[in-house]
Amino acid sequence: MPEVIAETTSLFRSQIEDGSFSDVSLQILESVLVAKDVRALLEIRSSLQEFLRLHAKSVMDRIAAKTVDEKLNVAEFFVKAFALVGDVESCLALKYEALVLRETKYYNNNGFRVSYQEWYNFAKNSLYNGYYAIAVKGFDNALSCFQSELNADGNTGDYFLKDNIVDKIRKLKDEASAMISSSSVAIQA
């Protein structure tokens, strides 16, 4: 690993260990991931994925008593960091945690509440990446939020559009549920 990349990686690690969860830290991480050698890039990504997994859990445990906003900021930082290093599973797991935190904290605040579209996008990403159980939960939340948004708006507008959205969400939820069932059958066989 070239010396510059080693130094930058070390700088990123020290930022995390010092509790600096900022855009600057993400920019440092991004600069580490520009290796021209594919083998070196895979090595760096693997090392950083392991480092981030270890530290994300300990940091989230350490800040459990902090405010929801502080927890959200740190969770969002790690979601972005995991996305940069290509750790889809960890990215989706923390994204789910962040959405649940936001939903809990801002349930009555329309400006910050999680929208059905956010849950829907999260659930689709989970489904397409093979995380079927979490996709089902995401689609359930999308349906719930969609119904809440309709009730809050008092909108009796286009029924076809509303039914179409609900049908689309249910269809994908059923697809995720079927994948869970087929996985269970395959494991039992």
C-alpha positions as CSV (number, residue, x, y, z in Angstrom):
1,M,0.0,0.0,0.0
2,P,1.5,3.3,-1.0
3,E,2.7,5.5,1.8
4,V,0.2,8.3,1.1
5,I,-2.8,5.9,1.3
6,A,-1.4,4.4,4.5
7,E,-1.1,7.8,6.0
8,T,-4.6,8.9,4.9
9,T,-6.1,5.6,6.2
10,S,-4.4,6.2,9.5
11,L,-5.8,9.7,9.6
12,F,-9.3,8.4,8.9
13,R,-9.0,5.8,11.7
14,S,-7.7,8.4,14.2
15,Q,-10.7,10.7,13.3
16,I,-13.1,7.9,14.1
17,E,-11.3,6.9,17.3
18,D,-11.3,10.6,18.4
19,G,-15.1,10.8,17.8
20,S,-15.0,13.0,14.7
21,F,-18.0,12.0,12.7
22,S,-18.0,14.8,10.1
23,D,-18.1,15.4,6.4
24,V,-14.3,16.0,6.6
25,S,-13.9,12.5,7.9
26,L,-16.0,11.1,5.0
27,Q,-13.9,13.1,2.6
28,I,-10.8,11.6,4.0
29,L,-12.4,8.1,3.7
30,E,-13.3,8.9,0.1
31,S,-9.7,9.9,-0.7
32,V,-8.4,6.6,0.6
33,L,-10.7,4.7,-1.8
34,V,-9.1,6.0,-5.0
35,A,-6.4,3.3,-5.3
36,K,-5.6,2.5,-8.9
37,D,-4.6,-1.0,-8.1
38,V,-7.7,-3.2,-7.8
39,R,-6.1,-5.6,-5.4
40,A,-5.0,-2.8,-3.2
41,L,-8.4,-1.2,-3.3
42,L,-10.1,-4.5,-2.3
43,E,-7.6,-4.9,0.5
44,I,-8.2,-1.3,1.8
45,R,-12.0,-1.7,1.5
46,S,-11.9,-5.0,3.4
47,S,-9.8,-3.5,6.2
48,L,-11.9,-0.4,6.5
49,Q,-15.2,-2.4,6.5
50,E,-13.9,-4.4,9.4
51,F,-12.7,-1.3,11.2
52,L,-16.0,0.5,10.7
53,R,-18.1,-2.5,11.8
54,L,-16.0,-2.8,15.0
55,H,-16.2,1.0,15.8
56,A,-19.8,1.6,14.7
57,K,-21.1,-0.9,17.2
58,S,-18.9,0.4,20.0
59,V,-19.7,4.0,19.2
60,M,-23.5,3.4,19.0
61,D,-23.3,1.6,22.3
62,R,-21.3,4.4,23.9
63,I,-23.8,7.1,22.7
64,A,-26.9,5.2,23.8
65,A,-27.6,7.8,26.5
66,K,-27.2,10.8,24.2
67,T,-30.0,12.7,22.5
68,V,-31.8,11.2,19.6
69,D,-30.4,14.0,17.4
70,E,-26.8,13.1,18.3
71,K,-27.5,9.4,17.7
72,L,-29.1,10.2,14.3
73,N,-26.0,12.3,13.3
74,V,-23.6,9.5,14.2
75,A,-25.8,6.8,12.6
76,E,-26.1,8.8,9.4
77,F,-22.3,9.3,9.4
78,F,-21.8,5.5,9.6
79,V,-24.5,4.9,6.9
80,K,-22.5,7.1,4.5
81,A,-19.2,5.5,5.6
82,F,-20.5,2.0,5.0
83,A,-21.9,3.0,1.6
84,L,-18.5,4.4,0.6
85,V,-16.6,1.2,1.6
86,G,-19.3,-1.0,-0.1
87,D,-20.6,-2.7,3.0
88,V,-24.3,-2.9,2.0
89,E,-25.4,-5.0,4.9
90,S,-24.0,-2.7,7.6
91,C,-25.3,0.4,5.6
92,L,-28.8,-1.0,5.5
93,A,-28.8,-2.1,9.1
94,L,-27.8,1.4,10.3
95,K,-30.1,3.1,7.9
96,Y,-33.0,1.1,9.4
97,E,-31.9,2.1,12.9
98,A,-31.7,5.8,11.8
99,L,-35.2,5.6,10.2
100,V,-36.6,4.0,13.4
101,L,-35.0,6.7,15.5
102,R,-36.3,9.5,13.3
103,E,-39.8,7.9,13.2
104,T,-39.8,7.7,17.0
105,K,-38.5,11.2,17.6
106,Y,-40.3,13.1,14.9
107,Y,-43.6,11.2,14.6
108,N,-45.7,14.3,15.1
109,N,-43.4,16.7,13.2
110,N,-44.2,16.7,9.5
111,G,-41.0,18.3,8.5
112,F,-38.7,15.6,10.0
113,R,-41.0,12.6,10.1
114,V,-40.0,9.7,7.9
115,S,-42.0,9.7,4.7
116,Y,-43.5,6.6,3.1
117,Q,-41.2,7.3,0.2
118,E,-38.1,7.0,2.4
119,W,-39.4,3.7,3.9
120,Y,-40.3,2.5,0.4
121,N,-36.8,3.2,-1.0
122,F,-35.2,1.6,2.0
123,A,-37.3,-1.5,1.6
124,K,-36.7,-1.7,-2.1
125,N,-32.9,-1.5,-1.5
126,S,-33.2,-4.2,1.2
127,L,-35.2,-6.4,-1.1
128,Y,-32.9,-6.0,-4.1
129,N,-29.8,-6.7,-1.9
130,G,-31.3,-9.9,-0.5
131,Y,-32.3,-8.7,3.0
132,Y,-35.9,-9.9,2.7
133,A,-37.0,-9.8,6.4
134,I,-35.9,-6.2,6.8
135,A,-37.6,-5.4,3.4
136,V,-40.9,-6.7,4.7
137,K,-40.6,-4.4,7.8
138,G,-39.7,-1.5,5.5
139,F,-42.7,-2.1,3.3
140,D,-45.0,-2.4,6.4
141,N,-43.6,1.0,7.6
142,A,-44.1,2.4,4.1
143,L,-47.7,1.3,4.1
144,S,-48.3,2.7,7.6
145,C,-46.7,6.0,6.7
146,F,-48.6,6.3,3.5
147,Q,-51.9,5.8,5.3
148,S,-50.8,8.3,8.0
149,E,-49.9,10.9,5.3
150,L,-53.2,10.4,3.6
151,N,-55.1,10.9,6.9
152,A,-53.0,13.9,7.9
153,D,-53.6,15.6,4.5
154,G,-57.3,14.9,4.5
155,N,-56.8,14.4,0.8
156,T,-59.5,12.6,-1.0
157,G,-58.0,13.2,-4.4
158,D,-57.0,10.6,-7.0
159,Y,-58.1,7.2,-5.6
160,F,-56.5,5.4,-8.6
161,L,-53.1,6.8,-7.8
162,K,-53.5,6.0,-4.1
163,D,-54.6,2.4,-4.8
164,N,-51.7,2.1,-7.3
165,I,-49.1,3.1,-4.7
166,V,-50.6,0.8,-2.1
167,D,-50.7,-2.1,-4.6
168,K,-47.1,-1.5,-5.6
169,I,-45.9,-1.6,-2.0
170,R,-48.0,-4.7,-1.2
171,K,-46.7,-6.5,-4.3
172,L,-43.1,-5.9,-3.4
173,K,-43.8,-6.8,0.3
174,D,-45.4,-10.1,-1.0
175,E,-42.3,-10.7,-3.2
176,A,-40.0,-10.2,-0.1
177,S,-42.2,-12.5,1.9
178,A,-42.1,-15.2,-0.8
179,M,-38.3,-14.9,-0.9
180,I,-38.2,-15.5,2.9
181,S,-40.4,-18.6,2.5
182,S,-38.4,-20.0,-0.4
183,S,-35.2,-19.4,1.5
184,S,-36.6,-21.3,4.5
185,V,-37.7,-24.2,2.3
186,A,-34.3,-24.3,0.6
187,I,-32.5,-24.4,4.0
188,Q,-34.8,-27.1,5.3
189,A,-34.2,-29.2,2.1
